[in-house]
Amino acid sequence: MVARAWSQSRQPERIIAELMLGMRGCNPALITLFVSSNLPYEEILDALTKEYPGTKVVGCTTAGSLTATRYEADGAIAVGFDRSAFTFETCLLTNLRDYSMAGSGEAIEQVYFDLLRRLEPGRDNFFAMLLVDGLSRREEEIAASAYAALDEVPIFGASAGDNLNFDTTQIFYDGQVLEDSALVVIGASSRPVEVFKFEHFWPTDEKIVVTSADPERRIVWSINAEPAAAEYARMIGADLSQLTPELFAANPLLVRVGGEYHVRAIQKVGADGALHFFCAIDEGIVLTLAHPEDMRDNLVKNMARIDERLGSLEVVLCFDCILRRLEAERLGIKPDLLKIFERYNMIGFNTYGEQYRFLHLSQTLTGLAIGGPP
């Protein structure tokens, strides 16, 4: 089984009690814990770790929660993967400021081999989950390292959040609360699983060129040889003073990689008029202004296809960009989305970015769909 638990309380004792209740009946090989940065996450992590001393508890701080009943900034979520159907190994990567792709790749590969050596018969459906400090700016390198080390294992992941404060984000591992760190969690299951990624934007004919940028810091100084924020505002028909996260969510930019378009979302406007992005943006790259599809129609269409392929959906673990929730709030469509979340047993959190295969993305929904027992 896969156990789902969540709490919308702000009282630590009640949060812990509700998460424990949701885990009842599960003998977890792994528990994922995702807690709003507004809540006492250290206390919650400590209680859950002590309750399950033989189980790895991994997770991170978030920018909000996604459940069948809540799509909000606060909340605590736990998902337990039962030993009867799942096996896991975990690789902790620290000191990301001095990240080594070669060294990290070797560490990830070794953990993968450890999993293969102790794998039980019939657990041949593999997946890998990345959890990354959302302010480390190392998601691109980590995704690339994992993709190279894990052969054909499907990869999905998320950048930890802190409710749009952009101050500090934490990773949870083995009872510890860590910064400047990431986790690569490799799983194998006897259940049918599918790693997925989708977004609800299509390219328009309007192109722009990044003419001055700092990819390492994810800052764009100018586009079309004009100050970046002012030129972006002009393109979307807005005043510079109107540029907010909600407006960025409604007007993202796309980059074409491998024949497919992917969102490159804007985080904020700097005091100097530069644009700060959630993903690295190289100088000279061509970006395309995007046109939105209805988020509800897009979600139903994609989830129905996954449901049909897997036969049934016991749980769908979702890593959902914070900009998607901001857009849903702006459009007033959260009640409609909650019905879809409930229909497909979706649960997860709002991120500062998503990983899929070797890519670091933004304004997408990534995750792991888990089918029911045979």
N, C-alpha and C positions, 0 to 999 in steps of 0.2 A: 504494500500500500504506500501511498504518498499522503502524508498528513499535512493539512493546511491550518494555520492558526494566525489570528490577527487581533489586535486590540486598538481601539481608538481612545482609550483612557489616557490621562496625563498623570495618573497616580502609579508609581512604580510597582507597588504591591498588587494592584489590580491587573496591570499589564502582564506581570509575570504569571499570575494565576490564570489569566485567559490564554496565554501562550501555552502553558502547561496543559490546560484542558484540551486544547486543540491537538496536542501531541499524544494524547492518551490513546493507547492501543497500538502505537507505532514503536517498533524496536529499531531506532534509526542508525544507519551506517554513517549518515551525515545530516546535520541540521544547518540550513542557511537562515541567517538572522539579519533582517534589514530594519533599521530603526532610524526614525527621523532625528536629525541632529538637534532638534529642540527638546528631545526627551533624555532622561538619564540612562543613556545606552550602556555605560560601564556597569551599572548596577544590574541591568537586565541581562547583559552578557554573562556576568558573574553567576547569577542565579541559574541560568540555563546550562552553563558549563558544569556547575556543581551537581545539577539534577541528572546529567547524563555524562558521568565521568569516563566512560569508554567510547564516547562519540566525539568526533571532530565537529566543533561549532565554528562556522565561518560566516562572514558577512561584512557589512559596512554601514556607515551612516548614509542617509538618503535626503533627497529633496521632496519627499512625499511618498504616499502609498497608493497602491492600486489593488482593490479587492472587489468582491461582488457587491459590497455595500458602501465603500468609501473610495473616493478619488480626491485626496486632500493632501495638504502640506505635512500634516502630522501622521502618526501611526507607527505601530510596530508589527512586523510580519515575521513568521517563522514557517519554514517548509521542511518536513522531515522525510527522508528517503529510507524506506525500510530495508533491513539487511536481507530480507527474503528475495529481493529483486534487484538490489543495487550493490555495487562495489566501488570504492573511491580510493584515490591517492591524491595528495595535495602537495604542491610545491610553493613555498613562500619565497618571494623575491624582495629583498630589502635594499636600502641605500640606492633608491632609484635615481638620485641626482648624479650618481656615477655609474649609470646603467651600462652593462656590458652585454651586447647581444650574443656574443659567442659563449660567454660563461653561463648566461641565463638559459640559452638554448640547450647546453649540455645538462644543466640541472633539470630542466623540464623533461628532456629525453630520458634521463635516468629514472625519474618518477614514473614515466609511462612504462618503462621496462619493468619496474617494480609491480605495477598493476597487472601487467600481462603475466608475470610469473605466478601470481596468486589468484588468478581469475578462475572462477567456478564455471563448469560447463554450461553452455546456453546463454551466457551473458556476453553476447557479441554485438550489442548495440552501443556504440561508443559516443561520447560527447565530451567537450571540455568547456569549462566556465571560467572566465577571467573576471576578477574583481580588482580594480586599480584605484589608488589614491587619485581622486578626480582633479587635484590641483598639481599633480606631478608633471603633467605634460609629457608622459612617457608611454601613452597608450599605443601610439603607432609602432614603436619599437617592440613593446611587449607582445602585441598581436602578431607582428612579423616573426618574432622569436618562436612563439608557440606554434604558429602555422608551419614553420620550417621543421620544428622538432617532432610534431605529432602526426606527420604523414597525412593520412586521409581523415583524421578525426575531425568532425564538425566542431567549429568553435563559435561561441557566443560570449558576450561579456558586457560589463558595465563599469562606468566611472562613478565612484562614490560622490555623494552630494552633501551640501549643508544649507539647503533651503535658500539658495540664491544669495547667501552672504559672501561666498567666495573667499572664505577666511581659512578654514581648515577642514579636511575630510579624513575620515578614519576607516581603517580596515580591521576586521575582527578575525583573530586566529588563535585557537588553543587558549582561550581565556585572556588574550592580550588585545589591547587597543593600540594600533600601530599607524604611524604616518610614514610618508615616503616609501610605501610598500605596495605590493601586489600579490595576488594569489592566482595560481593556475590549478583548478580543481578538475581532475580527469575522472570521468565516471564510465561505468559499463553496466548495462542492464539487460535483464531478460524481457523487459517490456519494450514494445515498439516506441521509438522516440524520433522526434524531428526537430532539428535546429532551424530556426527561421529568422527572417528579417524582412520587414516591409515598411514603406513610407507612402504617404498619400499626396505626392507632388509630381508634377509633370513639367518638362522643360518648355519654356517659351522661346521665341525667336530672339529675345533681347540678350545680348552678350556683353560682358565687361572683361577687361584685362587688369590683373593685379600688377601695378607698375612699381610699387615699393612695399616691401614686407619684411618681417622678421619671423620666419617659420618656427624657430625654436620657441619663441614667446607667443606665437599664434597671433601676431599683430599685423594688420594691414594699414600702412600709412596712406597709400594713395591707390585709386583705381581710375583707369582711363586718364592717368596723369593729373588727376584732380584730388583734393583732400578726400579721404575715403568716406567718412561719415556724411559729409555734405553731398557728395556725388551719389551715394546710395539713397539718401533721402530724396534727392531730385528724381532718381529713377522710379521710385515707388510713389511719387506724388505727395510726399510728406514734408513737413517742416523739420529742421534739425532738432528742435526742442521736443518733437513728438516721438523720437526714437526711444522706444521702451522694449523690454523683453517680449511683451505681448505683440508689438508691431513686428519685431524680428521673427516671431513664430509664424506670423501670417505672411511674411515675405522672405522666405529663405533663398539662398543661392545654391546652385547645383554644380558639381564637378563631374566630368565624365572619366571613369576609370574602367578599363577593360571592356569598353562598349556599353557600360551601364552608367546611369546617372545616380549620384549619391549626394545627399544634402550636406552642405557646409554652413552650419548655423552660426549666427552672430551672438556673442555673449553680452557685449556691452559696448558703449562708446567711451573712449578715453577722454580725459580732460583736454588733450591736444587735438581732438578730432579724429583720432585713429579708430579703427574698428578692431575689437578683440573677438576672436572666434573660439569655438569649442574644439576645433581641430586645426592641425597645422595647415597653413596656406603658403604655397611657394610663390615667389616673385615670378611673373611671366605667365602664370596659369590663367586660363580662360574660364570664367564662371558664367553661369546661365541663370537668369531670373526664373523662378519657379512659379507655377500655377497650381493651386490646391484642388484636390478632389475632396469630396465629402468624406471626412474621417470615419464616420459611422459606416457608410457604404463600403469603404475600403477595408475596414476591419472585419465586417461580416463576410465579405467576399473571400478574404484571405483565410480567415479562421474556418470557414465552411470547407474550403479545399483541404486544409490540414486534417480536419475532423473526418472527412471522407477517406483520406489516405490512411489514417491510423485506425479507422473503424469506430473509435470512441475516444474521448479525452477525459482522463482522470484528473489531470492537473496541467495547466499551462503556466510555467514560470516566466514572467514578463519583466524585461528591462526596458522601461518606457522613458524617453527623453522628457525632461521637465518642460520643454517648449511645447510638447504635445498637450500636456495638461493645461498650460497657460492658454493655448489656443482653444481648447474645449471650454474653458471658463469664459473666455471672451465671446464665444459663439453661443453660450448657454446650452450646450449639448451634453453636459455631464450625465444627466438622468438617462438619456438614451444609451450612452456608453456603458453605464453601470449594468443595464439589462444585458448587453452583449458580454460583458465580463462574467456575469452570472451564468449565462447560457453555456459558455465554453470553459467554465471552471478556471478563470484566469486570476492570477495573483502575482504581485511583484512590487516594484518601486520606481520612483522617478529618479533619473540619472543625470549626470553632467556629460554624457556621451555614451555611445554604445560601440561594441566591437562585434564584428562578424567576419569569419574567416581571417584574412590578413589585414582587414581594414578597420580603422577607427572612424566612426560615423557620428552624426548627430541628427536630432529630430526624426529618429526612427524608433520602431518597436522591434526589439530582438528578444529571443528567448528559446525555451525548450518546451516543446509539447510532448506530453507523456501519455501514451495510450493505456487503456485498461488491461486487466489480466486476460490471458487467452480464454 
